[in-house]
C-alpha cells in the first residue's frame, strides 16, 4: 500500500500564510495508536485541549509544539462540480450505489490529497473515498456523483440532508468552548493522546467527518 493510501485525516498544510486541513494519512510510530476524537470543546488551556466526545466522555489532548488549526465551513451540493476533488464518507446501500454520509469539497490547491478508497470510522462499515468528480447529476431522486481515483470509478448518491462542507482558514481564537472539533492524534501505551492538528467547525458547524 502506498504512503498516499496510508495517510489519515487532517494533516496540516500551510500555503500563503494560512493553515488548511486536508485528508492525508501519515503512518504513526508502532508504539502509538491512531485515534480520532470527535466532539465539542470543553476547554483549551495552553497546549491542553479537553473535548467532550460524541460518546459522552472527556478526552484530554496534548497539542504538540507548533500545532495547527484549520476551519470547516458549510457548503452546498450545488457547489460540487465535475473536476472538483472531494472526500466522501459513504455507506453501502444494498445492490445500488453507496449513499454519502458526508462530503468534503477540497480547495483546488489540495487536489489529489489522500486519493483512494479506504475503510472509515464515522459509522460501522463506512468508507472514505478521496477522488475527482467526473460526473454530477441532479434528478427527481436527488443527487448522484461519479468519482474517479487511481483508474477506478465509484458512484455515490447524496441525499438532501447529507452534510456538505469545505475547508477555510481558522485560528486558535476559533477554539472556543462548545465549538465542534475533530482531532486526529496518537494514543500512547499509557492512554495519553497527543496531536499536531485540530479541525474546528466555523459558524456553529459540527465537522461531520
Secondary structure, 3 states (H helix, E strand, C coil): CCHHHHCEEEEEEEECCEEEEEEECCCCCCCCEEEEEEEEEEEEECCEEEEEECCCCEEEEEEEEEEEEEEEEECCHHHCCCCCEEEEEEEEECCEEEEEEEEEECCHHHCCCCCEEEECCCCCCCEEEEEEEEEEEEECCEEEEEEEECCEEEEEEECCCCEEEEEECCCHHHCCCCCEEEEEEEECCCCCEEEEEEEEECCCCCCCC
